Amino acid sequence: MLKPDSKFPDLSLVMAMALKWSDGQEDYGYDEEHLEWRNSVVAYAKKAGIDLAASPLHDAQELVDGVDDAEALGKAKADLWDWKKKVCHATTLSF
């Protein structure tokens, strides 16, 4: 689904909003290592040809510039970071 002509036309907005949300999380006790996923967001967007700076967020370019470049971690998959396992283990939610 990560491609410029995806059936989901708001990918750049959603991905940029994730970066926006994470901006400043260090002030709330998150270490930089907990926010390394931002590098992957930018890398996957670049790999897929999705221009995050073109999203409707007024500071999108600043958000992208504030993230280190990284190589995409191979083929994107739905649960690359095992969130399902981590979230289900930490809560009573099931997916």
Summary of the structure (lengths in Angstrom):
residues: 95
radius of gyration: 14.1
end to end distance: 20.7
largest distance: 38.2
contacts: 213
relative contact order: 0.17
helix: 52%
strand: 0%
